Amino acid sequence: MTDNPTDNPTDNPTDRPADGTGGAGAQDRIITLIVVDDHPVVRDGLRGMFESAPGFRVLGEAANGVEGVALATRLDPDVVLMDLRMPGGGGVDAIAELGRRGARARVLVLTTYDTDSDTLPAIEAGATGYLLKDAPREELFTAVRAAADGRTVLSPAVASRLVSHVRSPAAAGGEPLSAREREVLGWVARGTPNREIAAELFISEATVKTHLTHLYAKLGVKDRAAAVAAGYDRGILG
């Protein structure tokens, strides 16, 4: 976890226009952000990209969700660029924890994964936006500005998935379970409580509940017993 201290302590970012022009009508602040990603090359690339553009300031970096929550709590950025799958603490849990702490920062997910098992939990946990890492540079800048203003930003692929999920909830019952959802269902079939499932899979209890919510939707059921029955009926279990 690294910080990026201000080079000039007398230079207040809130005193400079976000477009870097200093002209009339310019925004009255620079957007501050932190980058949370387990790959140093990705963090370096994002830092360099944003620091070379007017209107942004990268306050620091973190290698996983736990570090990201601590850094966001301490530095109070406008936006957190959050990866999802990271050793030592995933993005969904970090997003939920920031929400529980009442953090001011908006979370913009930036990841390579666009499956329902990734996008839906992140949005439900409180992410303001969801972009893929192949997004063009200007699209990412625009998304960060929008997130800082509290506006939802979704990549076209993710938006399409969410619309389909909302419009056709029944159709989601035919969607195959993810590997992690199958694991959770297996533990449920053994009668294992959520807390013990979380310990076995090294995830939080909240994440277990999220997986249950989504596997219920995919199986078209409303509770654990019905999920187990559907699992056996469809050959997922046993």
C-alpha positions as CSV (number, residue, x, y, z in Angstrom):
1,M,0.0,0.0,0.0
2,T,1.6,3.2,-1.1
3,D,0.7,6.9,-0.9
4,N,1.4,9.7,-3.3
5,P,2.1,12.8,-1.2
6,T,1.6,16.2,-2.6
7,D,4.8,17.6,-4.0
8,N,4.0,21.1,-3.0
9,P,2.3,21.3,0.5
10,T,0.9,24.7,-0.3
11,D,-0.8,23.5,-3.5
12,N,-4.4,22.7,-2.5
13,P,-6.0,20.4,-5.2
14,T,-9.4,21.9,-4.4
15,D,-8.1,25.3,-5.5
16,R,-7.3,24.2,-9.0
17,P,-9.8,23.6,-11.9
18,A,-10.5,20.0,-12.8
19,D,-9.7,20.7,-16.5
20,G,-6.4,22.2,-15.7
21,T,-7.0,25.4,-17.7
22,G,-7.6,27.8,-14.8
23,G,-10.2,29.6,-17.0
24,A,-13.6,30.9,-16.1
25,G,-16.3,28.2,-15.8
26,A,-13.7,25.5,-14.9
27,Q,-14.7,22.9,-12.3
28,D,-13.6,24.0,-8.8
29,R,-11.7,20.8,-7.8
30,I,-9.4,18.0,-8.9
31,I,-10.8,14.5,-8.7
32,T,-8.8,12.4,-6.2
33,L,-8.6,8.7,-6.5
34,I,-6.8,5.6,-5.3
35,V,-6.0,2.4,-7.3
36,V,-6.7,-1.0,-5.8
37,D,-5.3,-3.9,-7.9
38,D,-3.1,-6.8,-7.2
39,H,-0.9,-6.3,-10.3
40,P,1.9,-3.7,-9.8
41,V,2.1,-3.1,-13.6
42,V,-1.6,-2.3,-13.7
43,R,-1.3,0.1,-10.8
44,D,1.7,1.8,-12.3
45,G,-0.1,2.1,-15.7
46,L,-3.2,3.6,-14.2
47,R,-1.2,6.0,-12.0
48,G,0.8,7.2,-14.9
49,M,-2.3,7.6,-17.1
50,F,-4.2,9.7,-14.6
51,E,-1.3,11.7,-13.4
52,S,-0.5,12.7,-17.0
53,A,-4.1,14.0,-17.4
54,P,-5.4,17.3,-16.1
55,G,-8.1,17.2,-13.4
56,F,-7.0,14.0,-11.5
57,R,-4.7,13.2,-8.6
58,V,-3.8,9.7,-7.6
59,L,-3.4,9.7,-3.8
60,G,-2.2,6.1,-3.4
61,E,-2.3,2.4,-4.4
62,A,-3.3,-0.8,-2.6
63,A,-2.7,-4.5,-3.6
64,N,-5.9,-5.9,-2.3
65,G,-9.4,-5.1,-0.9
66,V,-8.3,-5.0,2.8
67,E,-5.5,-2.5,2.1
68,G,-7.9,-0.6,-0.2
69,V,-10.4,-0.1,2.5
70,A,-7.8,1.1,4.9
71,L,-6.3,3.5,2.4
72,A,-9.7,4.9,1.3
73,T,-10.6,5.4,5.0
74,R,-7.4,7.3,5.7
75,L,-7.1,9.4,2.5
76,D,-10.8,10.0,1.7
77,P,-10.5,10.0,-2.1
78,D,-13.4,11.0,-4.4
79,V,-13.1,7.7,-6.4
80,V,-11.7,4.2,-5.7
81,L,-10.7,2.2,-8.8
82,M,-11.3,-1.3,-7.6
83,D,-10.3,-4.7,-9.1
84,L,-12.4,-7.7,-8.1
85,R,-10.4,-10.8,-7.8
86,M,-7.4,-10.2,-5.6
87,P,-5.5,-12.5,-3.2
88,G,-5.7,-11.3,0.4
89,G,-9.1,-9.5,0.0
90,G,-11.5,-9.3,-2.9
91,G,-13.2,-6.3,-4.4
92,V,-16.8,-7.2,-3.5
93,D,-16.0,-7.5,0.2
94,A,-14.1,-4.2,0.1
95,I,-17.0,-2.4,-1.6
96,A,-19.4,-3.7,1.0
97,E,-17.1,-2.7,3.9
98,L,-16.6,0.8,2.5
99,G,-20.4,1.1,2.5
100,R,-20.7,-0.1,6.1
101,R,-18.1,2.4,7.1
102,G,-20.0,5.2,5.4
103,A,-17.1,6.1,3.2
104,R,-17.6,9.1,0.9
105,A,-15.6,7.6,-1.9
106,R,-17.5,6.2,-5.0
107,V,-16.2,2.8,-6.1
108,L,-15.7,2.2,-9.8
109,V,-14.9,-1.4,-10.6
110,L,-12.2,-1.9,-13.2
111,T,-11.7,-5.5,-14.0
112,T,-11.3,-8.1,-16.8
113,Y,-14.4,-10.1,-15.6
114,D,-17.9,-9.4,-16.9
115,T,-19.8,-12.6,-15.9
116,D,-23.0,-12.4,-13.8
117,S,-21.2,-13.9,-10.9
118,D,-18.8,-11.0,-10.9
119,T,-21.0,-8.0,-12.0
120,L,-24.1,-8.5,-9.9
121,P,-22.4,-9.0,-6.5
122,A,-20.3,-5.9,-7.2
123,I,-23.3,-3.7,-8.1
124,E,-25.3,-5.1,-5.2
125,A,-22.4,-4.4,-2.8
126,G,-22.6,-0.7,-3.7
127,A,-20.3,-0.1,-6.7
128,T,-21.2,3.1,-8.5
129,G,-19.9,1.8,-11.8
130,Y,-18.3,-1.2,-13.6
131,L,-15.9,-1.0,-16.5
132,L,-13.7,-3.6,-18.2
133,K,-9.9,-3.0,-18.4
134,D,-10.0,-2.8,-22.2
135,A,-11.9,0.4,-21.9
136,P,-10.4,3.3,-23.9
137,R,-8.4,5.9,-22.0
138,E,-11.0,8.7,-22.5
139,E,-13.8,6.4,-21.6
140,L,-12.1,5.7,-18.3
141,F,-11.5,9.4,-17.6
142,T,-15.2,10.1,-18.3
143,A,-16.3,7.3,-16.1
144,V,-14.2,8.5,-13.2
145,R,-15.6,12.0,-13.5
146,A,-19.1,10.6,-13.6
147,A,-18.5,8.3,-10.6
148,A,-17.2,11.3,-8.6
149,D,-20.5,13.0,-9.3
150,G,-22.4,9.9,-8.1
151,R,-23.6,8.9,-11.6
152,T,-23.7,5.2,-12.5
153,V,-21.3,4.1,-15.2
154,L,-21.5,0.7,-16.8
155,S,-19.6,-0.8,-19.7
156,P,-22.0,-1.8,-22.6
157,A,-21.5,-5.5,-22.0
158,V,-22.3,-5.2,-18.3
159,A,-25.3,-2.9,-18.9
160,S,-26.7,-5.5,-21.3
161,R,-26.3,-8.3,-18.7
162,L,-28.0,-6.3,-16.0
163,V,-30.9,-5.3,-18.2
164,S,-31.4,-8.9,-19.3
165,H,-31.3,-10.0,-15.6
166,V,-33.9,-7.5,-14.6
167,R,-36.2,-8.1,-17.5
168,S,-36.1,-11.8,-17.5
169,P,-35.5,-13.0,-13.9
170,A,-37.2,-16.4,-14.7
171,A,-34.6,-17.0,-17.5
172,A,-31.8,-16.6,-15.0
173,G,-33.0,-20.0,-13.5
174,G,-31.5,-21.7,-16.5
175,E,-28.1,-20.1,-16.2
176,P,-25.3,-22.5,-15.1
177,L,-23.9,-22.0,-11.7
178,S,-20.4,-20.6,-11.4
179,A,-17.7,-22.8,-9.8
180,R,-17.9,-21.0,-6.5
181,E,-21.7,-21.1,-6.5
182,R,-21.5,-24.9,-7.0
183,E,-19.0,-25.1,-4.0
184,V,-21.4,-23.1,-1.8
185,L,-24.4,-25.3,-2.9
186,G,-22.3,-28.4,-2.0
187,W,-21.7,-27.1,1.5
188,V,-25.4,-26.2,1.9
189,A,-26.3,-29.7,0.9
190,R,-24.2,-30.9,3.8
191,G,-26.2,-28.7,6.2
192,T,-23.3,-26.3,6.8
193,P,-24.2,-22.9,8.2
194,N,-23.1,-19.8,6.3
195,R,-20.5,-18.9,8.9
196,E,-18.8,-22.3,8.5
197,I,-19.1,-22.2,4.7
198,A,-17.3,-18.8,4.8
199,A,-14.5,-20.3,6.9
200,E,-14.1,-23.3,4.6
201,L,-13.9,-21.2,1.5
202,F,-11.9,-18.3,3.0
203,I,-14.5,-15.7,2.1
204,S,-16.8,-13.5,4.2
205,E,-20.2,-14.5,5.4
206,A,-21.7,-11.7,3.4
207,T,-20.1,-13.1,0.3
208,V,-21.6,-16.5,1.1
209,K,-25.0,-14.8,1.3
210,T,-24.4,-13.1,-2.0
211,H,-23.5,-16.4,-3.7
212,L,-26.7,-18.0,-2.2
213,T,-28.8,-15.1,-3.6
214,H,-27.5,-15.6,-7.1
215,L,-27.7,-19.4,-7.1
216,Y,-31.3,-19.2,-5.8
217,A,-32.1,-16.9,-8.8
218,K,-30.3,-19.2,-11.2
219,L,-32.1,-22.3,-9.9
220,G,-35.4,-20.5,-9.6
221,V,-35.9,-21.3,-5.9
222,K,-36.3,-19.2,-2.7
223,D,-34.6,-21.1,0.1
224,R,-31.8,-23.5,1.0
225,A,-33.9,-26.7,0.9
226,A,-35.3,-26.0,-2.5
227,A,-31.9,-25.1,-3.8
228,V,-30.5,-28.5,-2.6
229,A,-33.5,-30.3,-4.2
230,A,-33.0,-28.4,-7.5
231,G,-29.3,-29.2,-7.3
232,Y,-29.9,-32.9,-7.1
233,D,-32.7,-32.8,-9.7
234,R,-30.4,-31.0,-12.2
235,G,-27.4,-33.3,-11.5
236,I,-25.4,-30.5,-10.0
237,L,-25.2,-32.4,-6.7
238,G,-24.5,-36.1,-6.4
